[in-house]
Amino acid sequence: MTDSQKEATRQAALDYHAQPRPGKLEIRATKPMANGRDLSRAYSPGVAEACLEIKADPANASKYTTRGNLVAVVTNGSAVLGLGNIGALASKPVMEGKAVLFKKFANIDCFDIEVNESDPEKLAAIVCALEPTFGAINLEDIKAPDCFIVERICRERMNIPVFHDDQHGTAIVVGAAATNALHVAGKTFEEIKVVSTGGGAAGIACLNMLVKLGVKRENIWLCDIHGLVHVGREADMNPEKAAFAQATDLRSLDDVIAGADLFLGLSGANIMTPEMVKKMGKRPIVFALANPNPEIMPDLAREAVPDAIIATGRSDFPNQVNNVLCFPFIFRGALDVGATEINDAMQVACVQGIAELARASTSAEAAAAYHGEQMTFGADYLIPKPFDPRLSGVVSTAVARAAMESGVATRPMADLEAYKAGLDASKFKSALLMRPVFQAASTASRRIVFAEGEDERVLRAAQAILEETTEQPILIGRPEVIARRCERAGLSIRPERDFNIVNPQDDPRYRDYWETYHGVMARKGVTPDLARAIMRTNTTAIGAVMVYRNEADSLICGTFGEFRWHMKYVTNVLEDVSRRPHGALSMMILEDGPLFIADTHVRVTPNAAQLAETAIGAARHVRRFGIAPKVAFCSQSQFGNQPDEGAERLRQAIALLDQAPRDFTYEGEMTIDAALDPDLRERLLPGNRMQGAANVLVFAYADAASGVRNILKMKAGGLEVGPILMGMGNRAHIVTPSITARGLLNMAAIAGTPVAHYG
């Protein structure tokens, strides 16, 4: 990196911290504070009621305050990673960053507390005095051996979890990486020789974790700046190091590295040489974790021993040992069961959860966040990526279970599966709303054909379908391409073994398909030659023919290309007197709940009858999600105040709906703010027929509906489920190119629901 690049990177980091407002944190109220009533409840006199409840039973603090979801990150700044003893104030950006990670990855609220106190016993006393405020304590960046003293005192005196992340967080992630590295190397903890450099807090904790996982203490050789830790050594010793002292005449790293199976470096740059790597045992494991420069650069270790398994602390090499894989989730599980401590059983459960997740197929969300990286379990993928959204559900649940089984949970849970589902729902925004749809889909094993079967998003969706539903995916594509892309994406599924394939280039059903297509389209200008060509090249048409022939129950297409192009082939083959598309409905999942938008794609300028039909169909589909539909017809006109052509069509649609009893609420025409703000709507039209905010918006023009949908998605962080093609009896759905693998899974669940479930 050039000097100018370094300066640009430095300035970008400073700008990140300074703009648009200083720092990385803020405090936000979680309850309304808009009037005197709110004030009287939040503060005097109403606050006294909560105080008295806590006085009567201290456990109520978790019910009436944030304490049960509040962690303190405490430091004195004496050992900030890569910076050393910079003092409490200078460490504040690091501690704020830690708090941000707690919130981002586990939705845990966090205060950073920087303390000007170098005496470990006094620092421990300060932390202990904070117990009424917090549900747990994260000690951070306190130098060794002071950190051992602070943690020991706090754990003895406090009845909440105290966790020194530099020690135990590092140890847990190292334990997970080592578990999987040994799996790849074909070795076990019980048989390996470990050589470690670095006798600080993290290094000692890692060695203790390896012992918990099965490594024999006599097989651990610890070196530091003074050489091997051996019996009788006096220089720079403490009880924690002395526990690993060897009775030997060997003194240096080079003396003891021969035959080592695992090198664990938590020390400094370039202390490991290629020659040392060559002295190690078969298929050596090299964890060079010093930051920013490791004990040996991975390319040098790989050059010395090509099959070496390597991890570092850096993000620009495979297998980054990053504490963020651990600390948010171990605290999440501990807080949720009211654990009084984070014990060995909870730490080992965390190790196992992280390790097992890496051996599972990679999530689509993690693949999207790390586009282009190989994420197939093996030597270069030992631990999951921090942005894998499954971490919270898997690891936190494992920790909560271990806390309950080891007897330290004060609020044990009756249903851990429901707890995991709730954690997943917090990461997968659609999970909770999609639950009724997935439950309905589980009653029938429907065959879902994907037109774009070679798309990686489709492949990931197919794996998820096989893991999470009873549906049977069918993929249209070339088998060799699909197999190669499954392997590259780290997916365990393979063509024919796990799902059926339709190969457009060579399929025994080709003649049956083109003859069927020609039979349907013969009087629509399609010749036999054109039918043959289409059945070789047009995967949407092939999928539609399969549904027509009852070889599949539903088609999903549209991951590339234009919506109406796909709809042309869907309707050509599948439309009949009882099935015709009459609208596309998108569910936008927002921070305050779902909002349905129609019609986004099918009819550019629907007439009044079509608008009424769209509203009826939207209401029917909304009920599939367990939601009572409230339909607002939206326009720039407000209850007849403008003679606009689009507004007139909306007024006529409402009149048509009024001609018969309806099982849903509807109102209009009105602006979007009136639809979503019941107080505003009541002022504009007192006594209107809708109560509360609308949850379905129907527009007079497709471009208006599509524009609202895209604005909500791009600027409001809305997650789309859909578009749902209404009117086709669930026989086809056309998605859009922006859809994700999770979105395809959701659409498969919708397509997999028997028509009887929603009419």
N, C-alpha and C positions, 0 to 999 in steps of 0.2 A: 504494500500500500504506500503510495507516494505521500509526501508531506502535505500536499494540498488536499488529498483525499482524507488523511487523518484529521486535518483541521476541519474539513466539512463534516466529518462524522462526529467530531467533538462538538461542533456548533449545533448540529442537529439534536444531539442529546440534551444540550443545555436549553435549546428552544422547547423541546418536549416538556422539560420540567418547568419552564417559565411561562409558557403561553397555552391557552389564552388567559389563564390565571395561574398564579404560582402554586406549585405542588401537584400531587397526584390524588388527593383525597378531599372529600367534603362530607359534611353531616347533613342528612336530609330527614325531615319529619316523615313518619309513616302514617300519621293520623291527620284528619282535617284540622285546620286551624284558621277558620274563616269568619268566626263570629263569637259573641260572648258565650254562647252555649258550649262551643268547643273549648274555649279557654277555661270555663268552669269545670270541665271534665278533665282536661289535661293538667291543670294546676289547681289552685284552691277554688272551691273546697273539695272537688271530686277526687283529687289525688290522694286525699287522706284515706279513702276507702281501700285503695290498693296498698297503702302503707300498713294499715291495720291487718289486712289479710296476710301480708308477709311477716309481720310481727307474730301473728298467731301460728304461722307455719312457714319457716324459711324456704321450704321447697317451692312456695308460691312465687318466689322471685323469678323463676323461669316462666311462670304463667303471665305475670303482669308487667315484666320489664324485659329489656333486651339481654339480660345477663346470660341466659341459656344459649345465646348465639353470638356472644361477644368474647373475643380473644385479645389479650394484651401481647404485643411484641415488645419485649423488654431488652435493652442493651445498655452497656456503658461505653460502647464504641472502642473497646480495647483490642479487638481482633477482627476488624472488618475485612472480609475476603478480598485479597489482592491489594489492600491498602494499609493493613496493620492497625496500630493504635492511633486512630485519628481523632479520638474523643467523641463524646456523646453527641454534641451538636452536629458535627460533620457527618455523623452516621445517619442522620435523620432521613436523607433521601433513600437510603437503603431500606430503612424500616418502613417508610411509606410504601416503597415498592413491594415489600413483603405483605403489607396490608392489602394492597391492590390484588395480589395473587390470591390471597385468602378469599376475597370477594369474587373475583373472576371465576375461579375454579370450583369453589365450594359454597358460594353465597354466604360466607361467614363475615360478620361485621368485625372490625378490628381497630383498636387504637394503638398507635406506636408510642412507646414511652422510652425516652432517652434520659438516662440518669447519670449525673455527675458524681459517681462513687466508685472508687477503685478498690476499696476494701470488700472482699467477697462476702464476709459475714454481714456487714452493714447493708450491702446491696441485697442480699437475701432477705434481710429484715424489711427493707422497703417493699420488696415484691410481695412478701407474705402479708403485709398490711393492706395490700390492694385486693385481697381475696373477695371482699363483699361486692366489688365492682364487676368482676369478670367470671366467666364460666370456665376459662382455661388460660394458661400462661405459656407463651412461646418464648423461651430464652434464645437470644441471638447474638452472635459475634462478641462473645466474652472469652477472653484469652484463657488458655490452659496454664496451670491447673485450677485457676480460680473458678472456671465454669463448673468443674466437678463439685466444688464446695457449695456454690450457689444452688445448683440443682439438688444436691443431697439435702440441704437444709430446707429448701422449699418443698420438696416432696415429703419430707418428714412432718412439716408443720401444716401444710395446706391440704384441704379436702377436695381439691379440684385437680384436673390433669396439669402437670408441669412437664414440658417437653423441650429439651434443648435440641433444636433442629440441626445445628451444625454437627452434633454427635449422632443422634438417633435417626434423623432424616437421611443423612448421608449413608448411615449403616443399613437402613432399610432398602434404599435403592441399590446400593452395592450388593446386598444380599439377594435381591431379585435378579440383578444382572448376573451374579455368580451362579445362581440356581440354573438359569437358562444357558449360561456359558458351559457349565458342566454337562448339561443335557446335550448340547451340541457336540462337545468333546467326548462324550461317552464315559464320563468319570463321575465319582460320588464325593460328597463332602468328607465322608469318613476316611477316604484313602489318600487325599491330596496333601501335598506339601505347599505351605503358603509362606511367601517371603514378602514382608511389608516394609515400606519406608515411611517415616512420619509418626512420631510418638505423641502428636497432639490429640485434641479431643476427638476429632473425627476419626483419626486413625485407630485410636484405642477402641472407640465404639464399634467401628467396622470389624475389628478382630473379635470383640465380644459377641457380635452378631453371628460371625462365622462359627464361633464355638456353639452358639445356640442352634445353629443349623446342622451341626454334626462334625465340624472340623475338630480334630484332636489338638488340644492345647500344646502338646509336645511337638506337633508338626508345624507350629507357627514360629517363624523367625523374624523378629522385629528389629529394624535398623533405624537410627536417626542420625543427626548431624555428627554424633560422636562415634558412630559405628554400631556394631551389634549390641543389643541390650542383653547382657550376660550376667550370670550370677557373680556377685562381688563388685560389680561396677558401681561407682559412687557419683560420677559426673552426671548432672542433669537427670536425676532419677526421682520418681515418685511412686506411690503404691500402685497406680494404674499401669505404669510401665513395668514395674517389677513383677507383676503377675505373668509377664511373658518372657522373663529372663531365662536364657538357656545356659546350661552347664556345659561349656565347650571352650576350646582354645581358639575357635574361629572368631574373627573380629570385624570383617568388612562385608559389604554387600556382595562383592565379587566372590568372597569366600563361600557364601551360603547360597548363592543363586542356583548352583548346579542341581539339576533334577527337580527344580520347583515346578509345580503345576500351575500355580497362580501367583503372579506378581501384583501386589496392591500398592500403588504409589499415591500417597497424600502428602507430598513433601515439597519438592522444588524441581526446577527445569533441568533436563539433560543429565540426570544422575544415573540413568540406565543406558547402557551402550548396546549396540547390535550384538557384540560378542557375548554379552550376558544373556541376551535373549536366546542365542544359539545354545547356551549351556543348559537352558531349561529343559523340562521333560517334553514328551511327545504332545503335540497339539497344545502348545502353551497358551495360557490365558494371561493377557497383559492389560491390567487396568491402570493406566497412567493418568491420574485424575488431577494433578496439579494444574492450577489456572493462573495466568492465561496460557503458560507454556508447560506442557506435560513433561514427565520424567524422561520420556522418549517420544519422538514424533511417530505417529502411526505408520507413515510410509517407510521409515527406517526399520521399525520392528517387523513390518510385513516383508520388506526386502530381505531381512535376516532369516526369517522363518515364514515362508509364504502362507502356511495354514494357521498362523497364529490368530487367536481370537482377541480382539482389541476393543477397549472402551476408553473414553477420555471424559474430561469435564467440559469439553467444548462443543458448541453447536454446529461447527463446520466439519465434523467427522461423525461417522456412524456411532451409535451407542453412547449418547451423551448421558452421563450419570447426573441427573438433575433432581434436586430435592422437591421440586414442584410436583413430581409424580407421587409424592408421599404426604407432605405435611397438610395440605388442605383437606385431604380425605380421611386421614387418621383423626384429625380434629373433628371433622364432620361426624364421623361415627361415634366418637367419644362424647361429644356434646349431646347428640340426639338420644343417647341412652342415659345421660346424666352420670357418666363414669367419674369415679373419684380419682382415678389415675390412668395413665397409659402404661400398661404393664407389658411383660415379655410376650404373653399370649397375643395381645393386640398387635404388637410390633411384628411378630412372626406371621400373623394373619395378613397384615399389610404386605409383607414380602411375598407371600404366596399369591395374594390377589393380583399384584402387579405382574408377577412372573407368568401367571396363568393367562392374563389378558394378552400378553405379548405372543403367547403360543396360539391364541385364537386368531381367526381371520381379522384383518385390519378393518377398522370402521371406515365407512365412506367419508365421514366428516374429517377424520384424521388424514386420510389420503388427499382430500381437497386442500387442507391446510398446509400439507407438505408435498405439493404437486411436484412430480418428477422424481421423488425419492423412492428407492426400493424398500418396501415395507413387508417383506415376506420373512417369517420367522427363520432365523439362522444366525450365522456368525456376525452378520452386519445388521441384525435387528433382534437384539436381545431383550429390550425393554420397550414398552409402548411410548408413543409421543405424548408430550404434555397436553396437546389439544385433542386427544382422544376423549370424546364425551362419555365413553363408557366407564372411565376411571371412577367417577363419583359413585355410580351404582354398585360396581363390583367391589371396590376397595373399601368404601365406607360401610357397606353391608357386612363385609368380612370382619371389619374392626368391631362393629356393633355386636355381631354374633359372639366374637371372642370375649368382649367385655361382659356380656351376659353370662356366658359359660364359665368365665373365671370369677364371677361373683362381685365385680366392681361396678355394675350398672345399677343406679338408683331408680331409673325409669325404664325397666326392661320392656321390650316390645312383644306383643302377641303375634304379630304377623310380619316377619322380616321380608317376605316376598312383596307384600304391599309397600313396605318401606323402600325397597329397591325400585319398585315401579314408580314411586313418588320421586325418587332421586333422578331416575331416567327421565321422567316427565319434566323435571326442572332443566334438563339439558336438551332434550328433544321437545321443543315447544309444542309439537303436535301430539305428543304421546297421550296426554290426558283426554283431549278432545276426540282422538281417534279410537279410544278404548271401546266404545259401544260398537263401532264399525268392525273392529277386529273380532270382537265377541260374536257379532252376527256372521262374519265371514267364516268363523270356526265351525259353524254348523254344517257347512258343505265344502267338499273338496273340489273346487272349480279349477278349470284349466285356463290359465292366462297366457296368451301368446303375445310376445313382445316383438314388434316389427323390426326394431333396431337392435338386434341381439348381440352385435359386436361392440356396442358402446359400453365402456367400463362402468358407467352408472347403472346400466341395465344388469350387468354381471353382478355388481355388488347388491343390487336389489334382489336378484334371483337367489343369491346366497342367503340374504335376510329372509326372503319368503320361505325358503326351505327350513330355516332355523326357527322362525317365529309363527308360521301359519301352516294350515293343512292344504294350501293351494299347490298346484302343479304348474311351474313355469315352463313355457315352451319358447325357445329362442329361434328367431330366423337369422341365419348367418352362416358363414363358412366355418365348419368345425375346427379346422386347424388354427384359424385366427382366434376363435373364441377360446380354445384351449391355451394358446400362447398368452393371450391377454389375462386369462384367469391366473396363470402361473405368475406373470409379471406383477399382477396386483396383489399377490399373496393370498388368493382365495383358494379354499380347499375343494370347491366344486369343479367338476369336469363334465364336458358334454357326454351325452348318452348314459353315463353312469348315474348322474344326479338329475339330469333334465333332458328332455327331448330337443332335437335340433331339426329345423327345416333348412336344408341347404339349397339356396336358389340356383346354384350352379350345377348341382347333381343330386336330384332327389327322385326316388322311385314313383312319387305321387305327381310328378310334374305334368304328365299327360292328363291325369284326372283334374288337376287344378286349372290348366288352361282351357280344357273343355268346359268345365263348370263356369269359368269366367266368361268364356265366349257365349255360353248359353244364356247367361244373365244379360250380357251387353250386346248381343248380336244385332238388336234393333236400335242400338244407340251408337252405331257407327264403328263398332269394334269388329275387325276382321279376324279370322283364325290366326293369321300371321302376327297381327298386333297383340292378340291375346297371348300367343306364345312368348312374344318379347316382354310383355308386361309381367308375366309369371316368372321370367328370368331375372328381372331387374327391379321391380317395384315391390318392396317388402310390405308396404301398407296394404296393397291390393292382395298379396298372398295371405296376410293375416286375416283380412276380411273374408276371403274365400274359405279359409279354415273354419271361421265362425259360422259362415253360411252352410258349410258341409257338416256342422256339428262335430268337428274335430277339435274345437276349442270353444270355451264358453264366453270369452271376452277378449278383445284386442286392445292393447295399449300401444300407441304410436305417437310420433311427434317430437322425439328428442332432438331432431334437427329438421329443418324445413319450415314451411309456412303452414299455419293452421288450416286455412281453407283448401290448400292443396291436398292435405291428408283427408279432409272432410269430403272432398269430391269422391275419392275412391271408397271411403267408408259408406257414404250414402248410395253410391252407384250399386254396391253389392248388397248392403244390409237394410236399406230403407224399404219399407212396405207400408201397407195401409194402416198398420197399427204402430209402426215405429218410424219416427222421423225426428231429426234433431230440432229442438225448439229453444235452445239456449245453452250457454256455457256459464257455469257457476263456479266462482272461486271463493274459498274460505281463506280469509286473511287473518292469521293469528297475531294479535297485537298484545302489548303489555297488559291491557285491561280486559282482554278477552277476544273472542272471535267476531269478525264482521264479514258477512257474505256479500259478494258483488255479482250482479248479473245485468245484462248478458254481455259478456266481454268479447265474444268472438263470432257467434253464429249469424245473427241477423244485424246488418249494418244499421238499418233504419226500420225497426219493427213497427207494424201497425198496432192498433189498439187491441185487437184480438190476440195477437202474438205477445204483446206485453202482459196481458192477463194470463195467458198460458205460461209465460216465463215465471210470473209470480206464484202461480199454483205449483209448478214444478219445483221452484226454489224452496217453497215452504215444505214440500214433501221431503226433499233431500236434507233440509236443515234438521228435520226430526231424526234423521239417521244418526245424528251426533248427540242426541238426547237434549236438544235445545228447542224451546218453544219459539216458533218463527214470528217475528214482528217486521212486516214488509213496509218499507217506505218507498214511494215512487218519487224519484229525485229529479229536480229541474232547477233552472234559475228563477222560475216562476214560483210564487208563494200562494197556494190556495186560491188560484184563479185571478191573480192580480196582473198577469201579463197575457196578451193574446198570441203567445208563441206557438208555433206549429207543433213542436215537440211536447210542450206542456198540454196542448189540446189532445194529443194522442194519449198522454198519461191520464187525463181526466176521463176520456172515453173508456180507457181500460178499467178504471175504478168503477165507472158506471156498469160495465159488463160484469165485474165481480159482484156488484151489489144485486144483480138479478137472481142470485141463488145464495143459499146459506154457505158460509165458508168456515173451515175449521182453523183459520189462522187470522191474526190481526193485520190490517193493512190501512194505510192512510197516505194522503198526498193530494195534489202534487206539492212539493215543498223543497226548500234548499237543504243541503246536506247538514248544515249546522242545526236546523230545526228538527231534522230527523234524529239527530244524536243528542240533542239537548231538550229534554221534556219540559223544562221550565220556559225556555224560549218558545217552544211550540205552543204551550198553554197560553202564553201572552198573545201570540199571533192568532190562535184559533181556540178560544176557551171551550172546554168540553169536547175536544177532538177525541176520536175513537181509540187512540193508541195510548197506552200507559207505559212510561219508562222509555228508554232509548231503543230506537230501531236496531235490529241486528241483520237485516237484509236490505240492501239498497238496489233498486231496479231503476235503470236509466233508459231514456228514450233513444239514445244513440250508443252504438257499440264503442265508438271512440271515447266517449265520456266514461263509460264503465271501465274500459281498458286503461284509460289514463289514471283513474282513481286507483285501480289495482296496482299499477306500476309505481305510482307515487308512494303508496303505502308500503310496498315491498322495498323500494330503494331508499326512501328517506325516513320512514318510520320504523324500519326494522321488522316489517311484517313478514311472517312466514306463510307461504301460500300452500294450501292443499287444493289441488285442482290443476287446470279447469276440469270440472265434472260435466261431461256431455249429457245434457238432459234430453229425454225423449227417445233414446235408443234402447231402452229396456236393459241397460247395463251390458250391452253387447259390444260396446266400443267406447274408448275414451281417448281424446287427443290432447296430449300434454304440450308444453312449450319448451323450446331449447334451453331455457334457464333452469329447468327442473333438476333437482339433486337426486342422488340415489335414495335418500330417505323419502323424498317426495314420490318417487316411483313405487316404493314400498307402500306408502299410504294409498296411492292410486290403485295398487294391486288389491289392497284390502277392500277398497270401495268396489272395484270390479268383481271381487270375490264374494260379495254379498248377494245371496239369492234375491231375485226381484221381489219375492213375497214379503221381504223384510221392509220394503219401502214403497211398494205399489208401482 
